[in-house]
């Protein structure tokens, strides 16, 4: 039986490699809009964050997502990420 490859991605805050399903994806669309991508397939430049409130707070405080996406990230994106973590 063939073993399936597990997609691994790196959190931009902790630089820790994890399975793609254990991370949250934030995307800058070609139009320049920043959105949370629950499917992991949205078009645009994507970055990954660990599913951890401390990591998201650090990303917000130090503007890590803004640096990686080359655009200002609105606070409602961070609020969406907190809600996603609370619902899990």
N, C-alpha and C positions, 0 to 999 in steps of 0.2 A: 504494500500500500504506500502511495506517495504522500510524503509529509508536506502539508501546506505551509507556505511562507507567511509569517505574521508581519504585517506592516509596522515598522517602528518609526517614530517621529521624536523630535527633541523639543522640550519645553524651552521657550525663549527666556524665561526667568531663571529657572534652576539649571538649565543645560543638561537635564537628565533625560536619557533616552527611555521611552516607554512605548507600550502598544498604542496604536492610533485610537483605539476605542476608549482608552483611559485618559484622553486629552480633550480639551475644548478647542475648536478651531474658530478663529476670527479672520475675516476676509476683507481686503480692500478691493471692491469691484472695479471693473474697467472705467466706470463712471466716477470713481473717487469716493464712493460711499463706503462706510465701514459697517459691517454686519456680523452677527454671530451666525455660524454655519453649522446647524445640527446634523446635516447630511454628510458633511465632509467632502462634498463634490461641487460646491459653488465655484463659479468662474472668478478668477482673480488671484491676487497675491495673498497667500494664507500664512498665518502663524499659529502655533499651538501653545496652549497653556495647560498646566496641571489642574485637575479638578480639586482645587484647594483654595479656600478663602484667603489664606495668608499670601499665597502666590499672586492671586488677582489683586489684592490690596497693594502688594509690592509693585506690580506692573503699573497700577494706576498712579501710585506715589512717584515713581521714578520715570514715568512716561516711556516705558520700554516698548509698548505696542506702537506708539507714535513714531518712535525711532525706526522700528523694523518695517512699518508700513509707509513711511514717508508722508504721513498725513495726520492731522489732529484727530484723535479718537474721542468721540463724544461720550459723556458720562452714562448715557442710557445703554450703551453697549456693555459697560461694566455692571450696571444694574441687572441687565438681562443675564449675564454670566452668574451673578450671585443668586438669581432666582432659579436658574438651572441646577446649581449645586444644592440649593435648599430642597428642591423637588426630588432629588435622588436619595 
